[in-house]
Amino acid sequence: MRVIIVEDEMHNYRLLKGMVEKLRPGWEILEGLESVKSTVEWLTNNSSPDLIFMDIQLTDGISFSVFDEVQVDSMVIFTTAYDEYALRAFQVNSIDYLLKPIKQEKLEQAIVKFENLVKPQQESNAIKPDYKELLQAITQGEKKYRKRFLVSGATAFFKLDTDDIAWFYTQDRVTTAVTFAGKEHTIDLTIEKLEEQLDPEMFFRTNRSTIVHINAIRKFENHFGGKLILRLIHPFDEPIMISRLKAAEFKEWVGN
């Protein structure tokens, strides 16, 4: 693998370079760059590397400016010291990041994720991260919600749009997304994390183990003790129970 590192602090550059060389001694680190300008010049005059480690805040500006100046076909792992809210923007855009100070264990996880994506990234349905959308979420503080998931098939990875998901459920600590077409896909997130990342106008957490899409609802019925029984559209025939404490909130959500 051919790699470049974009980092304006020499200490951080040497640290990251050393860890990459230790974890993947067969990889070739082509260059260390420290600014938006030098990165644009290098990418303009050289073939795209397989992977770029890129700091967000560089000496001459924010690194997202690079994507406005030159076509970047490489996969990117960002290194950042941004706070938790900004990191959420990375998560919902399916873009990987390393939080400074970088730990070898986290670097290893990011590299493995990159390696798993190399093959499907070459296919026509490869996920193309929206760097401009990510930048807007960070700089403007606009709350962004997850639009897609990366899921694994038998031989490759592919994207699953949230608009195609009717409901989520968790069982034995495994979370599953069920599409409107009735297909099931394992999602590597807890119900709690999903609730944070999904648009609350479209999704509602009905109980401890399920989240439903507004368009998957057929009707709901009163049940004893102030509870509700939710009926989903065909072919989802399993009723979902909504507690008395959530019943009023659910009715208000449906009405909006």
N, C-alpha and C positions, 0 to 999 in steps of 0.2 A: 504494500500500500504506500502511496505517495502522499505525504502530509506537509502542510505548512502551519506555523503557529504565529498568530497575530497577537502580540502582547507588548505593551509599552514599558513594562517594568522588568528590568533585566533579571532580578531575583526570581520573579514569578515565571519568566520564560525558562530560565535554567532548571527550575524545579519541575515544571511541566515536561520539558524536554527529557529530563532524566527519568521521570516516571514512565513516559511513553516508551523510551528506549529499553527500560527494564521489563515492561509488560509485553512489548511487541518488538523484540530485537531485530526482526526481519523487516520492519517498516523503514522506509527512507524519509527522513525529515529533510525536506528540500530547502526550507528557508525559515528564518525568523524575521517577522516584520513588526514595526512598531507604530504605524500611523495609517490613517485612511488613505492618504496620498500614495505611500509606498505600496500598500496592498493593491490599490487600483492599478498602479503601474506594473506590478508583478503579474497580476492576473491578466492584464492586457497583453503582455509580452511572452507569456508562458502558457502551456496547456494546463487545463484545470487539474488540480490534484484530486485524489480520491476523497480526502477529508481535510477540513480546516478547523483548527481550534482557534476561536476568535474571542478576544476580550471585547466587551461592549463599549466601554469608555476609553478612547484612545487620546493621544496627545493633541490631535487636531480635530477632534469631534467624535461623534458616536459612530460605531462601526457599521450601523445599518446604512450609512451613506454610501458604503461600498456597493450595495445592491442597486443603487440608483445610477451608478457610474459605469458599471461593467456587468455583463452576464455571468452569473455564478452558477455553474453546473455541479459544483461539489456539494457534498453533504457537510453541514456545519454543526459543531458542538460549541456552544457559547460558554465562556467563562465569565462570571459576574459576581459582584458583591451587592446586588440589588436586594431589596427587602422581600418579605414573604409575599406581599400583594403582587409585586412585579413578577415574581417567580410563577405565580398562578397563571399569568399570561402565557408563559412558556408551556405550561402543562396543557392548557386548553387548545393550543395551536400545534400540539404534537411535535414540538421542537425540543431537542435535548439541551441540557445546560449543566454546568458544574459550578457549584457555589464555592467562592473563595473563603478561606484557604482550601485548596483542592486536596482531597484525601484520595489515596491510592485505590481504596475499595470502590469509591464512587467513580473514579476514572475507569477502572476495570469494567464496571457495569455499563458505562456509556459506550465504551469500545465494543463490548459484546453486542449491545443494541445496534450499533453502527454495522457491525459485521453481519448481523442477521438481516439487515435491510439492504445490503449491497445488491443482492440478486434482484429482489422485486423492484428496487429503485430503477433498474434498467428496463423494466417493462413499461408498456404504454399507460397502464393505470397507476403508475407510481405516484405517491403523495408528494406534492410540491408545496412545501411550507410557505405561508404567506408572511414574509418578513415585514412588509409594510404594515400589515394588520397588527403584528406583534409590536412594532415600534409605536404605533398609535395607542395601543393599550397601555404601554408603559409610560409614554410621555404625557398623555392627556388624562390618565387616570380613569379612563372609561372602562366600565365593567364589561368584560367579555366572557361569553359562555362557550362551552365546548360545542364544536360543530361536527366533529367526527372522532372516530376511534381507530386505532391501528389494531387489527385483529389478524390472527394467524389462520391460514387454511391448511390443507394437507401438504402442499409443497411451497407455499409462498405467503407473504403478508399482503393484506389489502385494506382499503379504508372502508369504514362503515359510518355513513352519515347519521347524525342524531335524528334527522327528520324521518328516517326510515325505521326508527325503533318505536315499537308500540309500548313496551314496558320492560322493566328490569326486575329481576328477583334474585335473592341470595339464598343459598341452601348449602349447609355444611361448609361455610366460609368461602364458597365459590359464587361469584356474581355472574349472572347470565343476562345478555340482552336478547330480547325476542323481537324480531322485525314484524312489520305488518304482513309480510309474506309468510310468517310462521317459522322462519329459520332462527336457530339459536346460536349465539356466539358467546364464548367466555370472555369477560372483560376483567382486566387486571387492576380493578379498583374496588374498594369497599362501597357499600351503599351510602355510607356517610360522606365519602369523597365525591361520589356521583352527585349527591344532593347539592354540594357546594358548587359543582362545575356545570350543572345543567340549568338552562333558562327556566326560572320559576314561573314564567307565563305559560310555558308549554308542558312542564313536568311537575308532578306533585308526588311527594312521598306519602303514600297512603298508610303505611305501617312500618314496622321495624325491618321488614324484609322486601318490600316492593315499592317501586316508583313507576307511575303510569304517565303516558302521553295523553294530552287532552283529546286528541282525535281517536284514541283507542276506546273511549268511554261510550257505551251504549245507553246505560241508564244506571240509577242507583235507587235502593229501596230502604225504607226505615226498618230497623231491627230493634229488638228489645234492649232496654238499658240505654237508649239514645244512640246506639251504634247504627252504622249504615252498611249495606251490602252492595258492593260495586259490581256491575256486570259489564264486561268488555265486549267489543264487537266480535263477530265470528272471525276466526275459529277458536277464539279464546273463551272457553266455557267455564273455566274455574272461577268461582266468585271470590272477590277480595273483600276482607273485612276492614272497615274503618272505625276506629275507636270513638267513643263519645267525646273525648277531648279534642279530636281532630275533625269531628263531623261539621261543626260550624265553619271552621276554616276551609274545609273542602268545598262546602256549598258556596261560600263566597268566591273561592277560586274558579269554580265552574261558571258562576254567574258573570265573572269579569271577562 
